[in-house]
Amino acid sequence: MANLSLSSLGTMLKEKRKTRNIREVAAEMGISSATLSRIENGKIPDLKTFSKICTWMKIDPSEILGCKYAIGLEKQLKNSTVLVHMRADKDLDKDTIQALTEMILRARTMIAQRIGEK
């Protein structure tokens, strides 16, 4: 699988599922067929669903999220599952969402760099 990214996740799922029934594959993952259909059509999954998909596809989630190594904060923010979760909270304003997302991604990048140093 070439371009691993959140935006290509749906396409990758369709390719891996091939002609198999969507209900059967969704059941294997432990998600609903409606959720699988939405993701195959371009929706970003929540973190729990994303984890189940990565397990089923046998993909390291960090390869898709780009957090093994620092890739650039702007690109991470644009494709971040963290940002999706923040936007779902109706009580957070845009500035708070931006600040919290940046903080989480910077911490994740620092951790990834430290792990790489060992």
Backbone as CSV, one residue per row, in Angstrom:
resi,resn,N_x,N_y,N_z,CA_x,CA_y,CA_z,C_x,C_y,C_z
1,MET,0.844,-1.182,0.000,0.000,0.000,0.000,0.885,1.239,0.000
2,ALA,0.714,2.048,-0.984,1.559,3.223,-1.137,1.160,4.336,-0.186
3,ASN,0.569,5.366,-0.646,0.279,6.563,0.130,-0.630,6.308,1.328
4,LEU,-0.022,6.062,2.482,-0.798,5.859,3.698,-1.138,7.204,4.302
5,SER,-2.424,7.500,4.393,-2.882,8.741,5.006,-4.349,8.581,5.386
6,LEU,-4.807,9.454,6.270,-6.226,9.408,6.642,-7.125,9.646,5.440
7,SER,-6.683,10.517,4.542,-7.519,10.834,3.386,-7.615,9.662,2.400
8,SER,-6.652,8.743,2.440,-6.700,7.588,1.534,-7.202,6.319,2.232
9,LEU,-7.586,6.420,3.501,-8.005,5.251,4.266,-9.189,4.525,3.619
10,GLY,-10.185,5.269,3.183,-11.358,4.662,2.550,-11.004,3.872,1.307
11,THR,-10.152,4.433,0.486,-9.710,3.758,-0.736,-8.932,2.485,-0.393
12,MET,-8.062,2.584,0.621,-7.292,1.409,1.036,-8.217,0.308,1.545
13,LEU,-9.258,0.696,2.284,-10.219,-0.286,2.783,-10.944,-0.990,1.637
14,LYS,-11.396,-0.206,0.668,-12.086,-0.790,-0.488,-11.181,-1.779,-1.214
15,GLU,-9.906,-1.391,-1.390,-8.958,-2.265,-2.088,-8.727,-3.561,-1.319
16,LYS,-8.599,-3.463,-0.004,-8.351,-4.667,0.809,-9.599,-5.546,0.889
17,ARG,-10.766,-4.911,0.971,-12.020,-5.664,1.078,-12.345,-6.373,-0.236
18,LYS,-11.932,-5.796,-1.330,-12.188,-6.314,-2.681,-13.677,-6.554,-2.886
19,THR,-14.058,-7.776,-3.203,-15.470,-8.070,-3.486,-16.196,-8.661,-2.284
20,ARG,-15.520,-8.704,-1.150,-16.148,-9.263,0.050,-17.299,-8.373,0.512
21,ASN,-18.271,-8.981,1.130,-19.453,-8.288,1.630,-19.071,-7.295,2.723
22,ILE,-19.605,-6.088,2.633,-19.263,-5.030,3.585,-19.685,-5.399,5.016
23,ARG,-20.810,-6.090,5.156,-21.276,-6.498,6.494,-20.324,-7.513,7.127
24,GLU,-19.863,-8.441,6.313,-18.940,-9.472,6.788,-17.629,-8.847,7.273
25,VAL,-17.080,-7.951,6.475,-15.815,-7.305,6.825,-15.986,-6.405,8.047
26,ALA,-17.068,-5.661,8.099,-17.336,-4.789,9.252,-17.437,-5.613,10.532
27,ALA,-18.100,-6.764,10.444,-18.229,-7.646,11.612,-16.857,-8.150,12.055
28,GLU,-15.991,-8.478,11.118,-14.625,-8.903,11.454,-13.880,-7.806,12.203
29,MET,-14.116,-6.559,11.803,-13.448,-5.418,12.438,-14.059,-5.069,13.790
30,GLY,-15.344,-5.420,13.959,-16.039,-5.033,15.176,-16.681,-3.663,15.084
31,ILE,-17.030,-3.270,13.850,-17.715,-2.000,13.621,-18.978,-2.265,12.806
32,SER,-19.830,-1.264,12.690,-21.053,-1.455,11.909,-20.750,-1.311,10.414
33,SER,-21.598,-1.915,9.611,-21.425,-1.804,8.166,-21.657,-0.362,7.707
34,ALA,-22.547,0.350,8.400,-22.787,1.763,8.057,-21.524,2.597,8.301
35,THR,-20.840,2.308,9.407,-19.597,3.026,9.710,-18.542,2.712,8.655
36,LEU,-18.401,1.445,8.308,-17.426,1.064,7.282,-17.752,1.742,5.954
37,SER,-19.002,1.774,5.602,-19.423,2.425,4.354,-19.055,3.920,4.367
38,ARG,-19.324,4.590,5.486,-18.995,6.024,5.586,-17.494,6.247,5.423
39,ILE,-16.692,5.402,6.045,-15.241,5.560,5.967,-14.751,5.280,4.545
40,GLU,-15.307,4.251,3.917,-14.939,3.961,2.527,-15.320,5.116,1.606
41,ASN,-16.291,5.910,2.014,-16.722,7.053,1.203,-16.079,8.360,1.636
42,GLY,-15.004,8.259,2.439,-14.201,9.441,2.727,-14.316,10.061,4.102
43,LYS,-15.178,9.532,4.963,-15.294,10.091,6.308,-14.107,9.629,7.155
44,ILE,-13.683,10.470,8.094,-12.584,10.141,8.997,-13.163,9.400,10.196
45,PRO,-12.612,8.241,10.546,-13.157,7.485,11.679,-12.740,8.081,13.024
46,ASP,-13.490,7.734,14.082,-13.054,8.115,15.418,-11.857,7.241,15.781
47,LEU,-11.216,7.543,16.894,-9.985,6.869,17.264,-10.170,5.372,17.487
48,LYS,-11.247,4.980,18.141,-11.501,3.567,18.420,-11.705,2.785,17.118
49,THR,-12.495,3.339,16.227,-12.740,2.703,14.928,-11.462,2.653,14.110
50,PHE,-10.701,3.736,14.135,-9.422,3.800,13.419,-8.502,2.679,13.889
51,SER,-8.457,2.460,15.185,-7.627,1.393,15.748,-8.072,0.020,15.237
52,LYS,-9.379,-0.211,15.216,-9.908,-1.488,14.733,-9.584,-1.700,13.255
53,ILE,-9.679,-0.637,12.478,-9.375,-0.717,11.045,-7.905,-1.054,10.839
54,CYS,-7.037,-0.365,11.567,-5.598,-0.612,11.430,-5.248,-2.046,11.821
55,THR,-5.885,-2.541,12.869,-5.654,-3.927,13.290,-6.079,-4.886,12.186
56,TRP,-7.260,-4.672,11.627,-7.768,-5.543,10.563,-6.884,-5.480,9.318
57,MET,-6.413,-4.270,9.002,-5.587,-4.095,7.805,-4.122,-4.455,8.049
58,LYS,-3.781,-4.702,9.324,-2.395,-5.008,9.707,-1.458,-3.867,9.326
59,ILE,-1.873,-2.653,9.732,-1.110,-1.433,9.468,-0.810,-0.768,10.808
60,ASP,0.403,-0.279,10.965,0.769,0.494,12.141,0.087,1.864,12.035
61,PRO,-0.762,2.237,13.003,-1.467,3.524,12.928,-0.535,4.716,12.768
62,SER,0.669,4.625,13.324,1.601,5.743,13.215,2.032,5.993,11.773
63,GLU,1.964,4.967,10.928,2.300,5.155,9.516,1.270,6.043,8.832
64,ILE,0.027,5.908,9.226,-1.038,6.717,8.635,-1.051,8.118,9.239
65,LEU,-0.863,8.188,10.554,-0.911,9.477,11.243,0.374,10.276,11.079
66,GLY,1.441,9.614,10.656,2.702,10.323,10.451,3.349,10.768,11.740
67,CYS,3.207,9.991,12.798,3.758,10.447,14.073,5.012,9.704,14.489
68,LYS,5.498,8.762,13.695,6.753,8.108,14.048,7.891,9.108,14.006
69,TYR,7.840,9.979,13.056,8.854,11.019,12.906,8.115,12.331,12.669
70,ALA,8.748,13.417,13.022,8.122,14.725,12.809,7.997,14.969,11.314
71,ILE,6.789,15.209,10.854,6.548,15.397,9.423,6.252,16.855,9.108
72,GLY,5.951,17.624,10.081,5.533,19.002,9.873,4.187,19.202,10.529
73,LEU,4.123,20.144,11.426,2.933,20.344,12.230,1.710,20.674,11.395
74,GLU,1.860,21.491,10.366,0.687,21.874,9.572,0.050,20.669,8.895
75,LYS,0.866,19.790,8.326,0.337,18.602,7.662,-0.336,17.693,8.682
76,GLN,0.274,17.536,9.862,-0.311,16.709,10.906,-1.652,17.283,11.349
77,LEU,-1.714,18.595,11.521,-2.962,19.230,11.954,-4.062,19.021,10.929
78,LYS,-3.721,19.151,9.670,-4.715,19.018,8.609,-5.325,17.618,8.586
79,ASN,-4.495,16.582,8.813,-4.949,15.202,8.698,-5.158,14.522,10.041
80,SER,-5.191,15.281,11.114,-5.191,14.693,12.447,-6.560,14.220,12.921
81,THR,-6.575,13.013,13.470,-7.772,12.491,14.110,-8.084,13.313,15.353
82,VAL,-7.038,13.832,16.002,-7.220,14.682,17.181,-8.121,15.858,16.820
83,LEU,-7.854,16.487,15.709,-8.641,17.638,15.278,-10.094,17.259,15.029
84,VAL,-10.323,16.099,14.465,-11.688,15.630,14.210,-12.451,15.509,15.524
85,HIS,-11.809,14.935,16.538,-12.463,14.789,17.838,-12.732,16.142,18.485
86,MET,-11.796,17.063,18.346,-11.978,18.395,18.930,-13.157,19.117,18.273
87,ARG,-13.266,18.981,16.968,-14.355,19.663,16.255,-15.723,19.117,16.648
88,ALA,-15.748,17.854,17.075,-17.019,17.235,17.465,-17.557,17.808,18.769
89,ASP,-16.689,18.412,19.573,-17.109,19.007,20.850,-17.673,20.400,20.573
90,LYS,-18.968,20.544,20.691,-19.648,21.799,20.351,-19.344,22.939,21.328
91,ASP,-18.755,22.602,22.494,-18.463,23.630,23.491,-17.106,24.298,23.293
92,LEU,-16.273,23.764,22.397,-14.948,24.336,22.172,-14.979,25.330,21.018
93,ASP,-14.329,26.487,21.218,-14.235,27.441,20.116,-13.013,27.103,19.265
94,LYS,-12.917,27.730,18.096,-11.856,27.398,17.133,-10.462,27.629,17.700
95,ASP,-10.265,28.706,18.450,-8.944,28.994,19.006,-8.522,27.937,20.017
96,THR,-9.465,27.483,20.834,-9.161,26.438,21.814,-8.842,25.128,21.114
97,ILE,-9.625,24.798,20.097,-9.370,23.582,19.323,-7.971,23.622,18.721
98,GLN,-7.622,24.747,18.114,-6.308,24.895,17.491,-5.197,24.747,18.526
99,ALA,-5.331,25.408,19.671,-4.298,25.367,20.706,-4.130,23.961,21.282
100,LEU,-5.239,23.297,21.584,-5.168,21.944,22.136,-4.581,20.953,21.130
101,THR,-4.984,21.080,19.886,-4.477,20.181,18.849,-2.980,20.362,18.665
102,GLU,-2.527,21.610,18.601,-1.095,21.877,18.464,-0.322,21.302,19.641
103,MET,-0.839,21.473,20.843,-0.167,20.968,22.037,-0.029,19.440,21.978
104,ILE,-1.109,18.768,21.633,-1.084,17.305,21.564,-0.116,16.833,20.481
105,LEU,-0.160,17.460,19.322,0.715,17.038,18.237,2.187,17.334,18.521
106,ARG,2.462,18.455,19.177,3.847,18.760,19.550,4.362,17.742,20.565
107,ALA,3.520,17.381,21.530,3.910,16.372,22.520,4.159,15.033,21.833
108,ARG,3.285,14.667,20.907,3.432,13.405,20.182,4.721,13.400,19.365
109,THR,5.040,14.515,18.736,6.266,14.627,17.957,7.493,14.500,18.847
110,MET,7.465,15.158,20.005,8.592,15.080,20.940,8.801,13.646,21.424
111,ILE,7.721,12.956,21.727,7.812,11.559,22.167,8.397,10.699,21.057
112,ALA,7.916,10.889,19.840,8.423,10.116,18.703,9.914,10.371,18.493
113,GLN,10.343,11.609,18.654,11.771,11.928,18.492,12.584,11.252,19.592
114,ARG,12.091,11.267,20.807,12.822,10.628,21.911,12.916,9.129,21.723
115,ILE,11.848,8.517,21.253,11.874,7.078,20.992,12.886,6.765,19.906
116,GLY,12.937,7.623,18.894,13.896,7.433,17.802,15.335,7.596,18.244
117,GLU,15.581,8.358,19.313,16.938,8.570,19.814,17.460,7.369,20.569
118,LYS,16.577,6.520,21.071,17.005,5.378,21.903,17.497,4.225,21.097
